[in-house]
Amino acid sequence: MKKMGLWLLAAMALLQSCSTEIDVTADWEERTIVYSIVNKTDLQHYIRIHKAFLDPNTSALLQAGIKDSLYFQNLDVEITEIKNGAVLRTFSCEEVDTNLIEPGIFAFPDQVLYRFTTPNGMDSTAEYRLNIVTPGGQVVRSSLFPIGSFSLTSFNTIIPPNTPFLPVNFTGLNWSNPAALRVAFRAPRNAKNWNLTVRVIYNEWPVGNIGDSVRKFIDWPVVRNRPFSTVNSNEAVEFRMFGRDLFSFMASTIPVDANLQRRMRGTIFILTFVDEPLTNFLTLNTSSSSATDVRPEYTNIENGLGIFGTTYEIPKRSDLVNADPYTNFGYRAVEGGRGTDSLRARYPQLNFVP
């Protein structure tokens, strides 16, 4: 899991809402907190497991920064792959000290995670059961079904790209066309909702010195938390978007600078799918103003709190960091000149050129 994914685990640890069921002045009670977001395309997966830090004599914020107050010693953590009632594989999770999680409330550096490796990938038709045994003998459990690959529908879909159905003379997307562009696909197995992000790739250089051009991008959040009718429905989804909305977002996001010129190169279409437990967790749990609150409104952790969920992203943003975006599956060039006519006409202050 890349740095961004690990940061998400730490961030989600703060998605906790107020609860009147906890007496923060009561005697200390061991609570096991688990956070893990699994993507089947990763070879290595990480689980954050720590104690709830409630103590009548110590600030929760202070305890969160003390490594010995957070982590268990000698945890037994295991993942079992089960299909059709049979155990196929068992993965022992190794304890690793890492500084991949961003600094924050929790003890840093050398934060403790538990890692398991799936060299042959994960099967979306199999169940993956998490089993944790604490030093005190408490057994904490959860399970998930990985999200499967999605399929494009059979008609002429141009977003995301589906080369066999594109016209032979396709030269790029015309975002200045008033007609809608569309994305069409079938819901993948085990997904509850979906998100669409359009990454805009552009070049920027000092006026009169294009030799110093640098590549930049911004992400347009087009669709957020759009549910499927039911899980495993295989339903066909079609969504339409308009270039005028993209250009409006660019105008509100890209800084105005009279000393710079820019050229839009193309767009990458990123689809993200989320399973039902993680959807419920993110929907029902809200940020709390107090770090002493540890009980989320939703959890799928038996004998504990937190989330053991799964996502699937195509293409993965973490893979785009060092890769050439122009060769990516989701990339579509912008049609030269005409494709950005209305961008230049409506927002000349951005200094985009054909």
C-alpha positions in Angstrom: 0.0 0.0 0.0 1.4 3.3 -1.0 1.8 6.4 1.2 -1.5 7.8 0.2 -3.3 4.6 1.1 -1.7 4.5 4.5 -2.5 8.1 5.1 -6.1 7.2 4.5 -6.0 4.6 7.3 -4.7 7.2 9.8 -7.2 9.7 8.6 -10.1 7.3 9.0 -9.1 6.7 12.6 -10.5 10.2 13.3 -13.9 9.5 11.7 -15.4 8.9 15.1 -18.7 10.4 16.5 -19.8 11.3 20.0 -21.3 8.6 22.0 -23.2 8.9 25.3 -22.6 5.2 26.1 -18.9 5.7 27.1 -18.0 7.0 30.6 -14.5 8.5 30.0 -13.9 8.6 33.8 -14.5 4.9 34.3 -11.7 2.4 34.9 -9.5 1.8 31.9 -11.0 -0.9 29.6 -9.2 -2.6 26.7 -10.8 -1.8 23.4 -9.3 -3.0 20.1 -9.5 -0.6 17.2 -8.9 -1.9 13.7 -8.6 0.0 10.4 -7.8 -1.6 7.1 -8.8 -0.7 3.5 -7.9 -3.5 1.1 -7.4 -3.2 -2.6 -7.2 -6.5 -4.4 -4.7 -5.2 -6.9 -2.2 -4.5 -4.2 0.3 -7.3 -3.4 0.8 -6.1 0.2 -2.0 -5.0 2.5 -1.8 -3.3 5.9 -3.9 -3.4 9.0 -3.7 -0.8 11.8 -4.5 -2.4 15.2 -4.3 -0.4 18.4 -5.9 0.1 21.8 -8.5 2.6 22.7 -6.8 5.2 24.8 -9.2 6.1 27.5 -7.8 6.8 30.9 -9.4 9.0 33.6 -6.0 10.5 34.6 -4.5 11.1 31.2 -5.5 13.2 28.2 -6.6 11.1 25.3 -4.6 13.4 23.0 -1.5 12.9 25.1 -1.9 9.1 25.1 -2.4 9.0 21.4 1.1 10.3 21.0 2.7 7.6 23.3 3.6 4.4 21.4 3.3 2.2 24.5 -0.2 3.5 25.1 -1.4 2.6 21.7 -0.1 -0.8 20.6 -0.5 -4.3 21.8 2.5 -6.6 22.4 2.6 -10.0 20.7 -0.7 -9.9 18.8 -1.7 -12.9 16.7 -3.1 -11.6 13.4 -4.2 -13.9 10.6 -6.2 -13.7 7.3 -8.0 -16.8 6.0 -9.2 -17.1 2.4 -12.4 -19.2 2.2 -14.4 -20.2 -1.0 -17.4 -22.5 -1.2 -16.9 -23.4 2.5 -13.2 -24.5 2.0 -10.1 -22.8 3.3 -7.9 -22.1 0.3 -5.0 -20.0 1.9 -4.0 -18.7 5.2 -1.9 -15.5 5.6 0.0 -14.7 8.7 0.3 -11.0 9.3 3.7 -9.7 10.3 4.2 -6.7 12.6 6.1 -3.9 11.0 7.3 -0.5 12.3 6.8 2.1 9.7 6.9 5.8 9.2 4.7 5.7 6.1 1.7 7.2 7.8 1.7 11.0 7.9 2.6 12.7 11.2 -0.4 13.7 13.3 -2.1 12.8 16.5 -0.9 9.3 16.7 2.6 8.3 17.8 5.2 9.1 15.2 7.5 7.9 13.8 7.7 4.0 14.0 4.0 3.4 13.9 3.0 -0.2 14.1 1.1 -1.9 11.3 0.3 -5.5 10.4 1.1 -6.7 6.9 0.0 -9.6 4.8 1.0 -10.4 1.2 -1.1 -11.9 -1.5 1.4 -12.7 -4.3 -1.3 -14.3 -6.5 -3.8 -11.5 -5.9 -7.2 -11.8 -4.2 -10.4 -13.5 -5.5 -13.6 -11.4 -5.5 -15.6 -14.6 -5.2 -13.8 -15.6 -2.0 -14.2 -14.3 1.6 -11.2 -13.1 3.5 -11.6 -13.5 7.3 -9.6 -11.4 9.7 -8.8 -13.1 13.1 -7.0 -11.2 15.9 -6.1 -12.7 19.3 -4.9 -10.1 21.8 -2.5 -10.9 24.7 -5.4 -10.9 27.0 -7.2 -13.6 25.0 -9.8 -11.4 23.4 -10.7 -12.6 19.9 -11.5 -9.9 17.3 -13.0 -10.8 13.9 -14.1 -9.3 10.7 -14.4 -10.3 7.0 -14.6 -8.9 3.5 -15.2 -9.8 -0.1 -12.9 -7.9 -2.5 -14.4 -5.8 -5.2 -14.2 -7.4 -8.6 -13.0 -5.9 -11.9 -15.6 -3.9 -13.8 -16.6 -4.2 -17.4 -17.4 -1.6 -20.0 -20.8 -1.8 -21.7 -21.0 -2.9 -25.3 -22.0 0.4 -26.9 -19.6 3.1 -28.1 -18.2 4.3 -24.8 -15.4 6.9 -25.0 -14.9 7.4 -21.3 -13.1 5.4 -19.9 -11.5 4.4 -23.2 -12.7 1.2 -24.9 -10.5 1.0 -28.0 -12.4 -1.6 -30.0 -15.5 0.6 -30.0 -13.8 3.9 -30.9 -13.9 5.4 -34.4 -10.7 4.7 -36.4 -10.2 8.4 -36.9 -10.6 9.3 -33.2 -8.2 12.3 -32.5 -9.1 13.3 -29.0 -12.0 14.6 -26.8 -13.6 17.9 -27.7 -14.4 19.4 -24.3 -15.8 22.5 -26.0 -18.6 20.6 -27.7 -21.9 21.5 -26.0 -23.0 17.8 -26.2 -22.4 15.6 -23.2 -19.5 13.1 -22.9 -20.4 9.9 -21.2 -19.0 7.1 -19.0 -20.7 3.7 -19.2 -19.8 0.5 -17.3 -21.3 -2.4 -15.4 -21.2 -2.5 -11.6 -18.4 -4.8 -10.3 -18.9 -7.6 -7.9 -19.3 -6.6 -4.2 -19.3 -2.8 -4.9 -21.9 -0.7 -3.1 -21.1 2.7 -4.6 -18.8 4.4 -7.1 -16.9 7.6 -7.6 -15.6 9.3 -10.8 -12.6 11.7 -10.9 -11.4 13.5 -14.0 -7.7 14.3 -13.8 -6.8 17.3 -16.0 -3.3 17.1 -17.4 -1.8 20.5 -18.6 1.5 22.1 -19.3 2.6 25.4 -17.8 5.6 27.6 -18.7 6.8 31.2 -18.2 5.5 33.5 -21.0 7.8 33.4 -23.9 9.9 30.5 -22.6 8.0 27.2 -23.5 11.3 25.4 -23.1 10.8 25.6 -19.3 7.4 23.8 -19.5 6.3 21.6 -16.6 3.5 19.1 -16.4 0.8 19.7 -13.9 -2.7 18.3 -13.0 -5.8 19.0 -11.0 -8.5 16.5 -10.0 -12.2 17.2 -10.8 -14.5 15.2 -8.4 -17.3 14.6 -10.8 -19.3 11.9 -9.0 -19.1 11.2 -5.2 -20.7 8.3 -3.4 -23.2 7.3 -6.1 -24.9 4.1 -5.0 -25.8 1.1 -7.1 -29.3 -0.2 -6.7 -28.1 -3.3 -5.0 -24.8 -5.1 -4.4 -23.9 -7.7 -7.1 -26.6 -6.4 -9.4 -24.3 -6.2 -12.5 -26.4 -3.2 -13.5 -25.4 -1.0 -16.4 -24.4 2.6 -15.4 -24.2 5.6 -17.7 -23.2 9.0 -16.6 -23.0 12.2 -18.7 -20.8 15.2 -18.2 -20.2 18.5 -19.9 -17.1 20.4 -20.8 -18.5 23.6 -19.5 -18.6 22.2 -16.0 -15.0 21.0 -16.4 -13.8 24.4 -17.5 -15.7 26.1 -14.7 -13.9 23.8 -12.2 -10.5 24.6 -13.8 -11.2 28.3 -13.5 -12.0 28.0 -9.8 -8.9 25.8 -9.1 -6.0 26.9 -11.3 -4.4 30.2 -10.0 -4.5 33.2 -12.2 -0.9 34.3 -13.1 -0.2 36.7 -16.0 3.4 35.5 -16.2 2.4 32.0 -17.1 0.9 30.3 -20.2 -0.7 26.9 -20.3 -1.9 24.2 -22.7 -4.4 21.5 -21.8 -3.0 18.1 -22.9 -5.8 15.6 -21.9 -7.7 13.9 -19.1 -7.5 10.7 -17.1 -10.7 9.1 -16.0 -10.5 7.5 -12.6 -13.2 5.2 -11.3 -13.3 4.2 -7.6 -15.6 1.5 -6.2 -16.3 1.0 -2.5 -17.8 -2.0 -0.7 -20.9 -1.8 1.5 -19.2 -1.9 4.9 -16.8 0.9 4.0 -19.7 2.9 2.5 -21.7 2.6 5.7 -18.7 3.5 7.8 -18.0 6.7 5.8 -21.7 7.6 5.5 -22.7 7.1 9.2 -19.5 8.3 11.0 -18.8 11.9 11.3 -15.7 13.7 12.6 -15.7 14.4 16.3 -14.3 17.5 18.0 -13.0 15.4 20.8 -10.3 12.7 20.4 -11.7 11.0 23.5 -14.6 9.6 21.5 -13.8 6.1 20.3 -17.2 4.6 19.3 -18.2 5.0 15.7 -21.8 4.8 14.7 -21.0 1.9 12.3 -18.4 -0.8 12.6 -17.9 -4.3 11.1 -15.4 -5.4 13.7 -16.6 -8.1 16.1 -15.4 -7.5 19.7 -13.8 -4.2 18.5 -14.3 -1.0 16.6 -13.2 0.3 13.3 -13.5 -0.9 9.7 -12.2 -3.8 7.6 -13.3 -2.8 4.1 -12.3 -2.8 0.5 -12.0 -0.5 -2.5 -11.0 -0.9 -6.2 -9.6 2.0 -8.3 -8.9 2.0 -12.0 -6.4 3.4 -12.7 -4.8 3.6 -9.2 -3.8 7.2 -8.4 -0.8 5.9 -6.5 0.4 4.2 -9.8 0.1 7.6 -11.6 2.8 9.3 -9.4 5.8 8.2 -11.5 4.1 6.8 -14.6 3.7 8.4 -18.0 0.0 9.5 -17.9 -0.3 9.5 -21.7 0.1 5.8 -21.9 -2.5 5.1 -19.1 -5.7 3.1 -19.8 -7.8 6.0 -18.6 -6.1 8.7 -20.6 -7.7 10.6 -23.5 -6.0 13.5 -25.3 -7.8 16.7 -25.7 -8.6 17.5 -29.3 -6.0 20.1 -30.5 -7.2 23.7 -30.7 -11.0 23.2 -31.0 -11.2 21.0 -27.9 -10.4 24.0 -25.6 -12.0 26.9 -27.6 -14.6 27.6 -25.0 -12.0 27.4 -22.1 -10.0 30.1 -23.7 -13.0 32.2 -24.6 -14.7 32.0 -21.2 -11.6 32.1 -19.0 -8.9 34.1 -20.8 -7.3 35.0 -17.4 -5.9 31.4 -17.2 -3.8 32.1 -20.3 -4.5 28.7 -22.0 -3.3 28.5 -25.6 -4.4 26.1 -28.4 
